[in-house]
Amino acid sequence: MGIIGDSLDKAAANVFTRPIPKTAGAQIRFLVKHEKGSTRTVARRLGISQRTVERYLTGQIKKPRPDLAAKLAAEVRKNWQPVVRQRARKQAATATGITIETRARFGFTAAPGTTDDGRLRLITQHLPPVYADRLFRAKDTGSSEQDMQNIIAEGLQEVYFKDHGRRANDLLVEFTDIDYLETDYS
């Protein structure tokens, strides 16, 4: 997944009310339970053998390799507290919106005589629920990273640069070269 999709996943993880299980055995047990007892499916998700999953379940293996530990935690986070995640996402899409913090290059198409050279800017901006909803729908339908980037660019253009239509009406914002991007449900 790209930088925007990863950022949305991290924002969803920040709304958890309980931490994910700490030990590898507990994480494996959670995944097996989530997959309705299928150790084969869990093994496929983690890229390990079914027998290795079974060894974690019985306690024969307790400490995974660092790369497997990271993958295991990531897989647990994907399925952890789905009701809490859905509730927070619905709240962001209908009432509160999302906050975007990014450092990226912003360029402009504007009236003659103004500078349209792109430059790196650090922007932290709250976007209304309509943009949060569009962004969530784009992620759910498998839209490209560029499509999600265009939704964020449009939101920043309207809220940050045009100040909800109070200035720079003919301004079109180009949002490129993302250095980093973080989202937060708020």
N, C-alpha and C positions, 0 to 999 in steps of 0.2 A: 504494500500500500504506500501511497505517497505521503508527503509532509502534512497535507490537510487532513487526510483520512486518519493518520496516526495521531494528529492533534485532537481530533474529535474523539478517538478512542481513549486518549489520556484524560480528556475532560469528563468522559463517562465514568472512568475509574475514580475520579476525584469525588464522586457523589456517593460512593459506597458508605454504608453505615457500619460495616464490620470489615476488618482486614481479611485478606485471603488467607487460607491455611498456610502455616509457616513451614512445616516439614514436607519433604518430598512424598512420603507415604500418605500423608493427609491430602496432598494435592492430587496424587494418583487416585486415591479413593473417591475424591470428589468428581474427577473426570469420568471414572468408571461408572459411578452412580448416575452422572449426567447422561452418559451414553447407554443407560439402561443395562449395565452389566457387561457390556462388550469390551473385553480387554483388547481384542483385535483392532477395533476402531480407535481406541486410545493409542495403541502402538503406532498405528498409521498416522495419527495426528502429530505424534511426537517424533516420528522417524526412528523408532527403536523396535526391537522384536517384541512379540507378544509375551514371550517367556520373561523378558526383562520387566515388563509391566507386572507380571505375576510375582516376580521376586520382590518388587517394591511393595506389593500388596501384603505379602507374607512377612516382610521385614528382613529378608535376606540381604537386600541392598538398602542402605539408608541415605547415603550421600551421593547425589548425582554429579556428573562432570559439570563444570561451570556453564558450558553452552547448553546442556540439557536442562540445567536448573533454570536458566533464563527462558528457554522455550516452554518449560513446564509452567512457570509462573505466568507467562503471557497467555497460554492456552486456558489456564484457570480464570484469569482476568476477563477473557472473552465471554465466559459463561457465568460469572459470579454475580449474584443478586440481580437477576433480570427484571424483577418487578420494580426495584428501587431505581434502576437505570431508566426503565421506560417511564416511570413517573416523573423523574427529573427532566427527561428529554421532552415529554409532553408539556411540562410547565414552561420550559425554555421556548418551545415552538408556539405556544399559545399566549403566554403572559409576560415572561421576564426577558426573553431574548438571550443573546450570547455576547460575551466580551471577547474581542479579538486583540491579541497583542502580536505585532509583527514588525520585523525589520526587513524592508524590501525596497526595491527601486520603483518609484512612482514617477511616471511621465504623464504629460497632459496634451490634449488637443484642445486648443482654446482660441480665443479671438486673436486676430493679427496684432503684432506688437508685443505680445507677451511671451515669456520664455516657456518653452515646452520641453526643455532638456530634462531627462529623467535624473533623479538623484535618490540616494539612499535615505530613507526616513524611518524613524522608530515611531510607531503609532500604536496607542492603546485606545480602543474605541468600543463602546457598547453598541451593538446592532439590534434593531427591533426584532420582535418575534417572527415577522414575515421572512426575514433573511435566514433566521435559524431554521425555520420550517423548510424553506427551499434547500438549504444546505443538507439537512438530514434526509430529505427525500432524494436528493442527488446521490448521496452516499449509499442509501438503501437500494437504489435502482442500478448501482454500478457505474454511475457516470464517471467520466475521466477526471483526472486531477485538474485539467485545464478548465473543465466546466465548473467545478467547485471553486476554482480560483476566480473565475469570472463572476460568480455569485458574490464572493467576498469583495471583489473590486467594485461591483455595482453598489453594494451596501456601504462601503467606505466612501465612495464617490458621493452618494446621496446624503449620508449622515455627517461625515467628517469634512469633506471638501466643499460641498454645496450647502451645508448647514440646513438640511431639510427644505431646500428651495429658496433660502433667503439670500443667497449670493451665487455668483459664477454659474448662471443657468446653462450656458453653452459648453461648460467644461466636460470633457470626457477623460476619464482616468485610465491609465495603463498601469497594471500591477504585475511586475515581473521580477526576476532574480530574487526570489524569497530566500533570505538568509535564515530566518527562523520564523515560526508561527505557532502561537499557543492560543487555545480557545478555552473558555470557561463558561459553564452554565451559570448565568446570573441575571 
